[in-house]
Amino acid sequence: MQTVELLSLIEEIQRRKAEGQTIEVKAAHEGCPKRLYDTLSSFSNQDAGGIIVFGLDEKQGFAAVGVYDLQDLQKNVTEQCNQMEPPVRAVFTAAELEGKLLCAAEIPAVDLADRPCYYMGRGRIKGSFVRVGDADLPMTDYELYSLEAFRKHLHDDERPVERASLDTLDPDRLQRYLLDKRLERPGFAQLPEHQALEMLNITRDGTPTLAAVMNFCVYPQGYFPQLAITAVVVPGTEIGQQPSGEARFLDNKRIEGTIQTMVEDAMVFCRRSMRVQTVIDPETGRRQDRTEYPLEAIRETVLNALIHRDYSPLTEGTPVQINFFTDRLEIHSPGSLYGRMTVEQLGYARPDLRNPALAVMAEGLVGAENRYSGIPTIRREMAAHGLPEPVFENRRNEFVVTLYNQSSALAFSESLRILKEQSAVRADASSIESLLEFCRTPRSRKEITQFLGLKTAGYAMERYIRPLLAQGKLEMTLPEKPRSSHQQFQTIR
């Protein structure tokens, strides 16, 4: 960071009077802050890193109070950075503002494979932090486990389910799947069945895996009650905000079974929960039913939620959620985005697979493509339906996809129209004020048209000059000859 960039950052902090996801402010005019490890940890554990600004006092409205001693401050901060694992390498920048020295420490992000960065004095579990807004919060057990699973390439869909046995799997469904694989790969057909099951990740040492249970078991929820879908229809825009006297949910269903069964039942629920509009084709005259949301987009979203959700022991108590509101449809999937994937990269970059065995099984059993085409399909279908872009959110411990309906699109368009009108009114007011100032010296039609940046003098006359004449704010220099080519207009003082 250059000095001018630091001064610009300080100006922005003072203007907003707030810290942020990547900004932390410390006074440091009476000494070096003693406890920086929570911020050092949280900044190191997020992809964007962060900046600690020393010399601004939040209690005084982020006024510049300066640092007690620039050299000693940097020395003490570096010592605290060295107490982190892995060690943090801060980059310092100093600047002078209002006669006071201020200092910034840029904290780089630690590579995902080396996270969490934690304070050695408290250990990995209690010394690891994550940034949420402007707060440094202790990492949850799930967040720590997710980092560990990625680093060690652990896949929970491949873990054996000790209570399960091959007898609890649907034999017809399992044999059809095995037959399809043998037909695809003649060499694979030579393997005995127990080896084939191991290679297909259906068993581990003879015990069914979680992926097998979710795809072939007669009743998967007998082992994992919450690996299901809860689906509700809410009579408002938020849960719990229903009109007085109405039920909390207009519809409420628990969807269970294998992944294929849950996808099919979820689509049935979504179809009956959506409004349907009948459209007449102007060319053919045929009637066509148009659902509130595109069915293909919903199916891809539900598939993604079930296939790519987190199946670790720490999240197996949380179901996938489908929430219909009056203006949108939300689908919640337990677990944040896996590995290095970010929301901005969704649909454009190839992600690491959290559940590779389950994803491969879903290709043959559910018709999932497993070609990274789900997100582009959702975007394309929403656009073809004339609906707003889908919103993807990587929240803490869950991933949420929001599809907005036509009512929200119309509301957005109306808000945009109002904003444009308000902007136009403000622009007109500004233009009129500037024009009156400009016309303190008499001006011709051509001069006024050029000043306003307009193309025709006729529009300038109709839109600005005549209304101002009628309001008594402008006057003609030749009132007896209103159409004279020498006519000019001046502001009435």
C-alpha positions as CSV (number, residue, x, y, z in Angstrom):
1,M,0.0,0.0,0.0
2,Q,1.3,3.5,-0.9
3,T,1.0,6.4,1.4
4,V,-1.6,8.1,-0.8
5,E,-3.7,4.9,-0.7
6,L,-3.6,4.8,3.1
7,L,-4.7,8.4,3.3
8,S,-7.6,7.7,0.9
9,L,-8.5,4.6,3.1
10,I,-8.5,6.7,6.3
11,E,-10.7,9.3,4.6
12,E,-13.2,6.6,3.6
13,I,-13.2,5.1,7.1
14,Q,-13.9,8.6,8.6
15,R,-16.6,9.3,6.1
16,R,-18.4,6.0,6.7
17,K,-17.6,5.9,10.4
18,A,-17.4,2.2,10.4
19,E,-15.0,-0.8,10.2
20,G,-15.7,-3.6,7.8
21,Q,-15.1,-7.1,6.5
22,T,-11.5,-6.3,5.7
23,I,-10.9,-3.2,7.9
24,E,-10.1,-3.0,11.6
25,V,-9.3,0.2,13.5
26,K,-7.2,0.5,16.6
27,A,-6.4,3.7,18.5
28,A,-2.8,2.9,19.6
29,H,-2.1,6.4,20.8
30,E,-1.3,5.2,24.4
31,G,0.5,2.0,23.4
32,C,0.3,-1.1,21.2
33,P,-3.0,-3.1,21.6
34,K,-2.4,-6.2,23.6
35,R,-4.8,-8.6,21.9
36,L,-4.5,-8.6,18.1
37,Y,-4.5,-12.3,17.6
38,D,-8.3,-12.6,16.9
39,T,-8.0,-10.1,14.1
40,L,-4.8,-11.5,12.8
41,S,-6.4,-14.9,12.7
42,S,-9.7,-13.8,11.1
43,F,-8.0,-11.7,8.4
44,S,-5.5,-14.5,7.6
45,N,-8.4,-17.0,7.3
46,Q,-10.3,-15.1,4.6
47,D,-9.4,-14.9,0.9
48,A,-9.3,-11.1,0.9
49,G,-7.0,-10.7,3.9
50,G,-7.4,-7.4,5.7
51,I,-5.9,-4.2,7.0
52,I,-5.5,-3.0,10.5
53,V,-5.3,0.8,10.8
54,F,-3.6,2.2,13.9
55,G,-4.1,5.8,15.0
56,L,-7.9,6.3,14.6
57,D,-10.1,6.2,17.7
58,E,-13.5,4.7,17.1
59,K,-14.8,6.2,20.4
60,Q,-14.0,9.7,19.1
61,G,-15.9,9.1,15.8
62,F,-12.8,7.7,14.1
63,A,-10.8,10.9,14.7
64,A,-7.1,10.8,14.0
65,V,-5.2,10.4,17.4
66,G,-1.9,9.1,16.0
67,V,0.2,6.3,17.3
68,Y,2.4,6.4,20.4
69,D,5.6,5.4,18.7
70,L,5.7,4.2,15.1
71,Q,8.9,2.0,15.4
72,D,7.9,0.4,18.6
73,L,4.3,-0.2,17.4
74,Q,5.6,-2.1,14.3
75,K,8.0,-4.1,16.5
76,N,5.2,-5.1,18.9
77,V,2.7,-6.0,16.1
78,T,5.4,-8.1,14.4
79,E,6.0,-10.0,17.7
80,Q,2.3,-10.8,17.9
81,C,2.3,-11.9,14.3
82,N,5.1,-14.4,15.1
83,Q,2.9,-16.0,17.8
84,M,0.4,-17.1,15.1
85,E,0.6,-20.5,13.3
86,P,1.5,-20.2,10.5
87,P,3.3,-16.9,11.3
88,V,1.7,-13.8,9.8
89,R,3.9,-11.5,7.7
90,A,2.3,-8.0,8.0
91,V,3.3,-5.2,5.6
92,F,3.4,-1.8,7.2
93,T,2.7,1.6,5.7
94,A,2.9,5.0,7.6
95,A,1.3,8.3,6.8
96,E,0.8,11.7,8.4
97,L,-2.6,13.3,8.9
98,E,-3.4,16.5,10.8
99,G,0.1,16.4,12.2
100,K,-0.2,12.9,13.6
101,L,1.4,9.7,12.5
102,L,-0.8,6.8,11.5
103,C,0.1,3.3,10.5
104,A,-1.5,0.4,8.6
105,A,-0.7,-3.3,8.8
106,E,-1.8,-5.3,5.8
107,I,-2.5,-8.9,6.7
108,P,-2.2,-11.3,3.8
109,A,-4.5,-14.3,3.4
110,V,-3.1,-17.7,4.3
111,D,-3.4,-20.3,1.6
112,L,-6.4,-22.5,2.1
113,A,-4.3,-25.6,2.5
114,D,-2.6,-24.0,5.5
115,R,-5.7,-22.7,7.3
116,P,-6.8,-22.1,10.0
117,C,-4.2,-19.5,11.1
118,Y,-4.5,-19.5,14.8
119,Y,-2.9,-18.0,18.0
120,M,-0.5,-20.6,19.4
121,G,-1.2,-19.4,22.9
122,R,-4.8,-20.7,22.8
123,G,-4.3,-23.6,20.4
124,R,-6.0,-24.5,17.1
125,I,-9.5,-24.9,18.5
126,K,-9.8,-21.8,20.7
127,G,-7.3,-19.6,18.8
128,S,-8.9,-19.7,15.3
129,F,-11.2,-16.9,14.3
130,V,-13.3,-15.9,11.3
131,R,-14.4,-12.4,10.2
132,V,-18.1,-11.7,10.2
133,G,-18.8,-8.1,9.2
134,D,-16.7,-6.0,11.5
135,A,-16.5,-8.7,14.2
136,D,-13.9,-11.5,14.9
137,L,-15.8,-14.6,15.9
138,P,-14.3,-18.0,17.1
139,M,-14.4,-20.6,14.4
140,T,-17.1,-23.2,14.8
141,D,-16.3,-26.9,15.0
142,Y,-17.8,-27.3,11.5
143,E,-15.6,-24.6,10.0
144,L,-12.5,-26.2,11.5
145,Y,-13.6,-29.6,10.3
146,S,-14.2,-28.3,6.8
147,L,-10.7,-26.9,6.5
148,E,-9.3,-30.2,7.8
149,A,-11.4,-32.3,5.4
150,F,-10.3,-30.2,2.4
151,R,-6.6,-30.3,3.4
152,K,-6.7,-34.1,4.0
153,H,-9.0,-34.9,1.0
154,L,-11.6,-36.4,3.3
155,H,-14.9,-37.2,1.6
156,D,-17.8,-37.9,3.9
157,D,-19.9,-39.5,1.2
158,E,-17.4,-42.3,1.2
159,R,-17.5,-43.0,4.9
160,P,-19.0,-46.4,5.9
161,V,-22.3,-46.4,7.7
162,E,-21.7,-49.0,10.4
163,R,-25.4,-49.7,11.2
164,A,-26.1,-50.4,7.5
165,S,-25.7,-53.7,5.6
166,L,-26.1,-54.8,2.0
167,D,-29.4,-56.3,3.0
168,T,-30.9,-52.8,3.6
169,L,-30.1,-51.7,0.0
170,D,-32.7,-52.1,-2.7
171,P,-31.3,-55.2,-4.6
172,D,-33.1,-54.5,-7.9
173,R,-31.9,-50.9,-8.0
174,L,-28.3,-51.9,-7.0
175,Q,-28.1,-54.7,-9.6
176,R,-29.3,-52.4,-12.4
177,Y,-26.6,-49.9,-11.5
178,L,-24.0,-52.6,-11.4
179,L,-25.2,-53.9,-14.8
180,D,-25.0,-50.5,-16.4
181,K,-21.4,-50.1,-15.1
182,R,-20.4,-53.5,-16.5
183,L,-21.9,-52.7,-19.9
184,E,-20.0,-49.4,-20.0
185,R,-16.6,-51.1,-19.1
186,P,-16.1,-54.6,-20.2
187,G,-13.0,-55.0,-18.2
188,F,-14.8,-54.0,-15.0
189,A,-17.3,-56.8,-15.7
190,Q,-14.6,-59.4,-14.9
191,L,-14.4,-58.3,-11.3
192,P,-16.3,-60.3,-8.6
193,E,-19.2,-58.4,-7.1
194,H,-17.6,-57.6,-3.8
195,Q,-14.7,-55.9,-5.5
196,A,-17.0,-54.1,-7.9
197,L,-18.9,-52.7,-5.0
198,E,-15.7,-51.4,-3.4
199,M,-14.4,-49.8,-6.6
200,L,-17.8,-48.1,-7.1
201,N,-17.6,-46.7,-3.5
202,I,-20.8,-48.5,-2.7
203,T,-19.0,-50.3,0.2
204,R,-16.0,-49.9,2.4
205,D,-14.6,-53.2,3.7
206,G,-18.0,-54.7,3.0
207,T,-20.0,-51.9,4.8
208,P,-22.3,-49.6,2.7
209,T,-21.0,-46.1,2.3
210,L,-23.1,-43.0,3.0
211,A,-23.4,-42.4,-0.8
212,A,-24.8,-45.9,-1.2
213,V,-27.3,-45.4,1.6
214,M,-28.5,-42.1,0.1
215,N,-28.9,-43.7,-3.3
216,F,-29.8,-47.4,-2.8
217,C,-31.2,-47.8,0.7
218,V,-34.9,-48.7,1.1
219,Y,-35.2,-45.9,3.8
220,P,-32.0,-43.7,4.2
221,Q,-33.7,-41.6,6.9
222,G,-33.7,-44.7,9.1
223,Y,-30.0,-44.1,9.6
224,F,-29.9,-40.3,9.0
225,P,-33.3,-38.8,10.0
226,Q,-32.3,-35.2,9.0
227,L,-30.7,-36.0,5.6
228,A,-34.0,-35.0,4.1
229,I,-35.8,-31.9,2.7
230,T,-38.1,-29.6,4.6
231,A,-40.4,-27.6,2.3
232,V,-42.7,-24.8,3.3
233,V,-44.9,-22.1,1.6
234,V,-44.9,-18.9,3.6
235,P,-47.8,-16.3,3.3
236,G,-45.4,-13.4,3.3
237,T,-41.8,-12.3,2.6
238,E,-40.3,-13.6,5.9
239,I,-41.0,-16.6,8.1
240,G,-43.1,-15.6,11.1
241,Q,-44.5,-12.5,9.4
242,Q,-47.8,-14.0,8.3
243,P,-51.0,-11.8,8.3
244,S,-53.0,-11.9,11.5
245,G,-55.2,-15.0,11.8
246,E,-53.4,-16.9,9.0
247,A,-51.4,-20.1,9.4
248,R,-47.6,-19.8,9.7
249,F,-47.3,-22.0,6.6
250,L,-49.7,-22.5,3.7
251,D,-48.0,-25.8,3.0
252,N,-45.5,-27.8,5.0
253,K,-44.0,-31.1,3.9
254,R,-41.1,-33.3,4.9
255,I,-39.6,-35.0,1.9
256,E,-37.7,-38.3,2.5
257,G,-36.2,-41.2,0.5
258,T,-33.3,-41.7,-1.7
259,I,-31.8,-38.7,-3.6
260,Q,-33.8,-39.6,-6.7
261,T,-37.0,-39.9,-4.7
262,M,-36.4,-36.6,-2.9
263,V,-35.7,-34.8,-6.2
264,E,-39.0,-36.1,-7.7
265,D,-41.1,-35.4,-4.6
266,A,-39.5,-31.9,-4.3
267,M,-40.5,-31.1,-7.9
268,V,-44.1,-32.3,-7.2
269,F,-44.2,-30.0,-4.1
270,C,-42.7,-27.0,-6.1
271,R,-45.2,-27.5,-9.0
272,R,-48.2,-27.4,-6.7
273,S,-46.8,-24.4,-4.7
274,M,-46.3,-22.2,-7.7
275,R,-48.7,-19.9,-9.4
276,V,-49.3,-20.8,-13.1
277,Q,-50.1,-18.3,-15.8
278,T,-51.8,-19.3,-19.0
279,V,-50.1,-17.7,-22.1
280,I,-51.6,-17.6,-25.6
281,D,-49.0,-17.9,-28.4
282,P,-49.9,-15.0,-30.8
283,E,-48.7,-17.0,-33.8
284,T,-50.3,-20.4,-33.2
285,G,-53.1,-19.5,-30.8
286,R,-52.1,-22.4,-28.5
287,R,-52.5,-22.1,-24.7
288,Q,-49.4,-22.7,-22.7
289,D,-49.0,-22.9,-18.9
290,R,-46.1,-20.8,-17.6
291,T,-45.0,-21.6,-14.1
292,E,-43.9,-18.9,-11.6
293,Y,-40.3,-20.1,-11.7
294,P,-38.7,-22.3,-14.5
295,L,-39.0,-25.9,-13.5
296,E,-35.5,-26.8,-14.9
297,A,-33.9,-24.1,-12.8
298,I,-35.6,-25.4,-9.6
299,R,-34.6,-29.0,-10.5
300,E,-31.0,-28.1,-11.0
301,T,-31.0,-26.1,-7.7
302,V,-32.5,-29.0,-5.7
303,L,-30.1,-31.5,-7.3
304,N,-27.1,-29.3,-6.4
305,A,-28.4,-28.9,-2.9
306,L,-28.6,-32.6,-2.4
307,I,-25.5,-33.7,-4.2
308,H,-23.1,-31.0,-3.1
309,R,-24.4,-30.4,0.5
310,D,-22.1,-31.2,3.4
311,Y,-22.6,-34.8,4.7
312,S,-20.2,-34.6,7.6
313,P,-21.2,-35.7,11.1
314,L,-21.4,-32.0,12.1
315,T,-24.1,-31.2,9.5
316,E,-26.0,-34.5,9.2
317,G,-28.6,-33.1,11.6
318,T,-29.5,-30.3,9.2
319,P,-31.9,-30.9,6.2
320,V,-32.0,-29.1,2.9
321,Q,-34.7,-26.4,3.0
322,I,-37.1,-25.2,0.3
323,N,-38.8,-22.0,1.3
324,F,-41.5,-20.4,-0.9
325,F,-42.2,-16.7,-0.1
326,T,-44.5,-14.4,-2.0
327,D,-41.6,-12.7,-3.8
328,R,-39.0,-15.5,-4.0
329,L,-37.9,-19.1,-3.6
330,E,-35.0,-19.9,-1.4
331,I,-33.2,-23.3,-1.3
332,H,-30.7,-23.8,1.6
333,S,-28.0,-26.4,1.4
334,P,-26.0,-27.2,4.6
335,G,-22.3,-26.4,4.3
336,S,-20.5,-23.5,2.7
337,L,-18.9,-23.7,-0.7
338,Y,-16.2,-26.4,-0.8
339,G,-12.5,-25.8,-1.2
340,R,-11.2,-22.8,-3.2
341,M,-14.5,-22.1,-5.0
342,T,-16.0,-18.6,-4.6
343,V,-19.4,-17.3,-5.5
344,E,-17.9,-15.2,-8.3
345,Q,-16.4,-18.4,-9.9
346,L,-19.7,-20.4,-9.9
347,G,-20.5,-21.6,-13.3
348,Y,-17.2,-20.5,-14.8
349,A,-14.5,-22.5,-12.9
350,R,-14.3,-26.2,-12.2
351,P,-14.9,-26.8,-8.5
352,D,-13.4,-29.4,-6.2
353,L,-16.0,-32.0,-5.5
354,R,-17.0,-32.4,-1.9
355,N,-18.9,-35.7,-2.7
356,P,-17.3,-37.3,-5.7
357,A,-18.7,-40.8,-5.2
358,L,-22.2,-39.5,-4.7
359,A,-21.9,-37.2,-7.7
360,V,-20.9,-40.1,-10.0
361,M,-23.8,-42.3,-8.7
362,A,-26.2,-39.4,-9.4
363,E,-25.2,-39.4,-13.1
364,G,-26.7,-42.8,-13.7
365,L,-29.5,-42.7,-11.1
366,V,-30.9,-39.2,-11.2
367,G,-29.7,-37.9,-14.5
368,A,-27.4,-35.3,-13.0
369,E,-24.8,-34.3,-15.6
370,N,-21.9,-33.7,-13.3
371,R,-20.4,-31.5,-16.0
372,Y,-20.5,-28.2,-14.0
373,S,-23.5,-27.1,-16.1
374,G,-26.0,-26.7,-13.2
375,I,-25.3,-23.0,-12.4
376,P,-25.3,-21.9,-16.1
377,T,-28.6,-23.7,-16.6
378,I,-30.2,-21.9,-13.7
379,R,-29.0,-18.6,-15.0
380,R,-30.1,-19.3,-18.5
381,E,-33.6,-20.6,-17.5
382,M,-34.2,-17.6,-15.3
383,A,-33.3,-15.2,-18.1
384,A,-35.5,-17.1,-20.6
385,H,-38.3,-16.8,-18.1
386,G,-37.8,-13.0,-17.9
387,L,-36.9,-13.2,-14.3
388,P,-34.0,-11.5,-12.3
389,E,-30.6,-13.1,-12.1
390,P,-30.5,-15.9,-9.4
391,V,-28.7,-14.9,-6.3
392,F,-26.0,-17.2,-4.8
393,E,-24.9,-16.6,-1.2
394,N,-22.1,-18.4,0.6
395,R,-23.3,-17.8,4.1
396,R,-21.7,-19.1,7.3
397,N,-22.2,-22.8,7.3
398,E,-24.8,-22.9,4.5
399,F,-25.1,-22.1,0.8
400,V,-28.3,-20.4,-0.4
401,V,-29.8,-20.0,-3.9
402,T,-32.6,-17.4,-4.2
403,L,-34.9,-17.2,-7.3
404,Y,-37.0,-14.1,-7.5
405,N,-40.4,-14.2,-9.2
406,Q,-42.1,-11.7,-11.5
407,S,-43.7,-9.7,-8.7
408,S,-40.2,-8.9,-7.3
409,A,-39.0,-8.1,-10.9
410,L,-41.9,-5.7,-11.3
411,A,-41.2,-4.2,-7.9
412,F,-37.6,-3.8,-8.8
413,S,-38.5,-2.1,-12.2
414,E,-40.9,0.2,-10.4
415,S,-38.2,1.2,-7.9
416,L,-35.8,1.7,-10.7
417,R,-38.3,3.9,-12.5
418,I,-38.9,6.0,-9.4
419,L,-35.2,6.4,-8.8
420,K,-34.7,7.5,-12.4
421,E,-37.6,10.0,-12.1
422,Q,-36.1,11.3,-8.8
423,S,-32.7,11.5,-10.5
424,A,-34.2,13.4,-13.4
425,V,-36.0,15.8,-11.1
426,R,-32.7,16.4,-9.2
427,A,-30.9,16.8,-12.6
428,D,-33.5,19.3,-13.8
429,A,-33.3,21.3,-10.6
430,S,-29.6,21.4,-10.9
431,S,-29.8,22.4,-14.6
432,I,-32.3,25.2,-13.9
433,E,-30.1,26.6,-11.1
434,S,-27.1,26.5,-13.3
435,L,-29.0,28.0,-16.2
436,L,-30.2,30.9,-14.1
437,E,-26.7,31.6,-13.0
438,F,-25.5,31.3,-16.7
439,C,-28.2,33.8,-17.8
440,R,-27.1,36.6,-15.4
441,T,-25.5,37.7,-18.6
442,P,-28.0,37.8,-21.5
443,R,-27.8,34.6,-23.6
444,S,-29.2,33.6,-27.0
445,R,-31.2,30.5,-27.7
446,K,-28.1,28.9,-29.3
447,E,-25.9,29.6,-26.3
448,I,-28.5,28.2,-23.9
449,T,-29.0,25.1,-26.0
450,Q,-25.2,24.5,-26.0
451,F,-24.9,25.2,-22.3
452,L,-27.5,22.6,-21.5
453,G,-25.9,20.0,-23.8
454,L,-29.1,19.7,-25.8
455,K,-29.4,19.0,-29.6
456,T,-32.2,21.4,-30.5
457,A,-33.1,24.9,-29.6
458,G,-36.8,24.0,-29.8
459,Y,-36.5,21.5,-27.0
460,A,-34.6,24.0,-24.9
461,M,-37.4,26.6,-25.4
462,E,-40.2,24.1,-24.5
463,R,-38.4,22.4,-21.6
464,Y,-36.6,25.2,-19.9
465,I,-36.9,28.8,-21.3
466,R,-40.7,29.2,-21.6
467,P,-41.4,27.7,-18.2
468,L,-38.9,30.0,-16.6
469,L,-40.4,33.0,-18.5
470,A,-43.8,32.0,-17.2
471,Q,-42.4,31.7,-13.6
472,G,-40.9,35.2,-13.9
473,K,-37.4,33.9,-13.4
474,L,-36.2,34.8,-17.0
475,E,-37.0,37.8,-19.2
476,M,-36.5,38.7,-22.8
477,T,-34.2,41.5,-23.8
478,L,-36.5,42.2,-26.8
479,P,-40.0,41.5,-25.3
480,E,-41.7,43.4,-28.2
481,K,-40.0,41.1,-30.7
482,P,-40.3,37.6,-29.2
483,R,-39.3,35.8,-32.4
484,S,-36.4,38.1,-33.2
485,S,-33.1,36.3,-34.2
486,H,-31.4,38.8,-31.9
487,Q,-33.5,37.8,-28.9
488,Q,-31.7,37.0,-25.7
489,F,-32.8,35.9,-22.3
490,Q,-31.5,37.0,-18.9
491,T,-32.2,36.2,-15.3
492,I,-34.5,38.6,-13.4
493,R,-32.6,39.9,-10.4
